[in-house]
Amino acid sequence: MMELPPPAYLQMAQAETPSEAPAVEPEPIKVNVSQYVPDNALSLTMIVSVTPPTGTAVIYAPGYEKYATIFKGPRSMEEVRLDGPIVYVKLYGATHFDIQYTNYRVP
């Protein structure tokens, strides 16, 4: 009878690739909407245009970051929840934005 050598244990390692730079969160841009809506407005409907058209704008009121509204380029219309006269805009892949205020909701 022929003796077999003990089994070989192989450990494979994946070659490390240079890690990509961590994604940097864009700086929020503060926008005052008080001249377009009354103080007690609960939400604001707006049309947002972004440049370049492949970009995206994320808009939210302070305290409602988890409920941000996404506006995909080149132009889209959505409703943003308000909590005062300020909203913040974060641009992803966009360098410029333009807002048209169309309607608001009050209690």
C-alpha positions as CSV (number, residue, x, y, z in Angstrom):
1,M,0.0,0.0,0.0
2,M,1.2,3.4,-0.9
3,E,1.4,6.1,1.7
4,L,0.2,9.5,0.7
5,P,1.8,12.6,2.1
6,P,-0.3,14.6,4.6
7,P,-2.6,17.1,2.9
8,A,-1.2,20.5,2.2
9,Y,-2.9,23.5,3.7
10,L,-3.0,26.5,1.4
11,Q,-3.7,30.0,2.5
12,M,-4.6,32.4,-0.2
13,A,-4.4,36.1,0.2
14,Q,-5.9,38.7,-2.0
15,A,-3.5,41.2,-3.3
16,E,-4.1,44.6,-1.6
17,T,-5.1,47.3,-3.9
18,P,-4.4,50.9,-3.1
19,S,-7.5,52.1,-1.2
20,E,-9.5,54.8,-2.7
21,A,-9.7,58.1,-0.9
22,P,-12.6,58.1,1.6
23,A,-15.7,59.8,0.2
24,V,-15.9,63.4,1.3
25,E,-19.4,64.6,2.3
26,P,-20.2,67.8,0.5
27,E,-20.5,71.0,2.6
28,P,-24.1,72.1,3.1
29,I,-25.2,75.4,1.5
30,K,-27.5,77.5,3.7
31,V,-30.6,78.9,1.9
32,N,-33.0,81.3,3.5
33,V,-36.5,80.8,2.2
34,S,-38.3,83.3,4.5
35,Q,-39.0,85.8,1.6
36,Y,-40.9,83.1,-0.3
37,V,-43.0,81.4,2.4
38,P,-44.8,82.4,5.6
39,D,-43.2,81.7,9.0
40,N,-45.7,78.9,9.8
41,A,-45.2,77.0,6.5
42,L,-44.9,73.2,7.0
43,S,-43.5,72.4,3.5
44,L,-42.4,74.0,0.3
45,T,-42.7,72.7,-3.2
46,M,-39.8,73.7,-5.4
47,I,-38.3,73.0,-8.8
48,V,-34.5,72.5,-8.6
49,S,-32.2,72.6,-11.6
50,V,-28.6,71.4,-11.3
51,T,-25.5,71.8,-13.4
52,P,-24.2,69.6,-14.8
53,P,-27.4,67.7,-15.6
54,T,-26.1,64.4,-14.2
55,G,-25.8,66.0,-10.7
56,T,-28.1,65.7,-7.7
57,A,-29.1,68.1,-5.0
58,V,-30.2,67.0,-1.5
59,I,-32.3,69.5,0.4
60,Y,-33.4,69.4,4.0
61,A,-34.5,71.6,6.9
62,P,-32.3,71.7,10.1
63,G,-33.4,68.7,12.2
64,Y,-34.8,66.8,9.3
65,E,-31.5,65.5,7.8
66,K,-32.9,61.9,7.8
67,Y,-35.9,63.1,5.7
68,A,-34.0,65.0,3.1
69,T,-35.5,65.4,-0.4
70,I,-33.5,64.3,-3.4
71,F,-33.6,66.4,-6.6
72,K,-32.1,64.5,-9.5
73,G,-30.8,66.6,-12.5
74,P,-31.2,68.2,-14.7
75,R,-34.5,69.5,-13.3
76,S,-37.0,68.0,-10.9
77,M,-39.9,69.1,-8.7
78,E,-40.4,67.9,-5.1
79,E,-41.8,68.9,-1.7
80,V,-39.4,69.7,1.2
81,R,-40.5,69.6,4.8
82,L,-39.7,72.9,6.7
83,D,-38.9,73.8,10.2
84,G,-38.3,77.5,10.0
85,P,-36.9,79.8,7.3
86,I,-33.7,77.8,6.5
87,V,-33.0,74.8,4.3
88,Y,-29.7,73.3,3.5
89,V,-28.6,72.1,0.1
90,K,-25.9,69.4,-0.5
91,L,-24.6,69.0,-4.1
92,Y,-23.5,65.6,-5.3
93,G,-21.8,65.7,-8.7
94,A,-23.3,69.1,-9.3
95,T,-21.5,72.5,-9.2
96,H,-24.4,74.8,-9.4
97,F,-28.1,74.8,-8.5
98,D,-31.2,77.0,-9.1
99,I,-34.4,76.9,-7.1
100,Q,-37.9,78.0,-8.2
101,Y,-40.4,78.2,-5.4
102,T,-43.9,77.1,-6.6
103,N,-46.1,76.4,-3.6
104,Y,-46.2,76.0,0.2
105,R,-48.4,74.3,2.8
106,V,-49.5,75.9,6.0
107,P,-51.4,74.3,9.0
